[in-house]
């Protein structure tokens, strides 16, 4: 009877491990996707800053001139 409990517990642990590994793999995919999106947003932000810098008036010149 004791051996049966040990086998059942081992089976339960194997199922949990499999589930946890799948969850880790799925979360890793999400992290990779989000890292790519952050990189792209940083590039877009840099381009927007450059565009704004070219559109900004020079210091000392009033907008009415």
N, C-alpha and C positions, 0 to 999 in steps of 0.2 A: 504494500500500500504506500509506503514512504517513497519508493522508487517512482510510483505513478505520479505523486505530487511533484517530485523533482522534474520529471519529464514534462508535466503540464506547465510548470513554472518556466522551464527552458523554452517551451513553445511560445508562451506568452512573451517572454523577453525577445525572442526572435521576431515575433510579429511587431512588437514595439520598435525594435531596431530598424526593421524594414520601413515602417511608417515614418520614423524620425529621419532616416536617410532620404526618403522621398521628399519630405518637407524641407530638409536642408538643401537638396538639389533645386527645388522650386524657388526657395528664397534666394539662392545664389543667382538664378536666372533673373529674378527681379532686381537684385543689386546690380548686376551687369547692365541690364536695360536702363536703370535709373542713372548709373554712372555715365552711360553714353548720352543720355538726355541732358545731364548736367553739363557735360563737355560741350554739347551743341549749344546750349543756352549761354555758356560762357563765351563761345565764339560769337554768337549773335549779339550779346551784350557788348563785346569789344568793338564789333562793327558799328553798332549804334552810337557808342561813345565817340568813335572816329567821325561819324557823320555829324554828330552834334558839335564836335569841335570845329569842323569846317563851316558850320552854319552860324556859330556863335560870333557876335560882333567882337571886334578887337577892343581891348581895354582902352579907355580914354575917348572913344568915339561914341557920341550920343546916338540913340536910335533915330533921332529926327534928321540926322545929317545924310 
